Amino acid sequence: MQGFTVTGAARLDSWFATWPYAKLSADPVGLSLIFFGRTYNIPKGSIRRLSKSRNLFSYGLRIEHTESSVPGFVVFCPNIMFLWKNGFNKLKMELGILGYEVAA
């Protein structure tokens, strides 16, 4: 099965993990987020919306979902360098190849 994994930073509700303590994996079946060693699986069918999120230092992927075992607020930042968009754009492209739509 095709897919990819990216190391970065993430925020789940009020918890934040800096690089390299978060990893996002994607395949045609869903997304998996490893956050401080714990894995959260988000099946593709439970993803309501993927969108670009900007915080003070980077651009991230906001994952809105209905998966009850995953915290409600999820943002993954593939590149934590100050205001660089290249990491996000590459992530968006890779997700598109797998059939995910990322809103602007």
Phi, psi and omega in degrees: 000132180284154179175185179204165177225137180232136175265141180191214178241161180208155172235127175237113187051241182263005181263140181229134176239127178276168175299134009253031187270008176225141177222138176246127175245144179223143171211177183298344182273329182170188179248147174231132178242122174262122187230108185051042176086351178261136182260129175245122180257132179236101179299148183305323181293342180261002178274118179276320185198141171243131182211163178282135179232131179249131172244192186300322188246351186198177173252142181224174178257114176275126182247107176263130189211173178242013182284114186291338181275001182243137177309150185292323182257116182227124173226130177245130180249109183285340181219116186264010178290147187308110174055025176275134181260349186302318179298317179293316182298321177294317178299315179300317179297313180297320177295321178299321178299327180273003177095012177266140176256127179249118180285153180287000000 
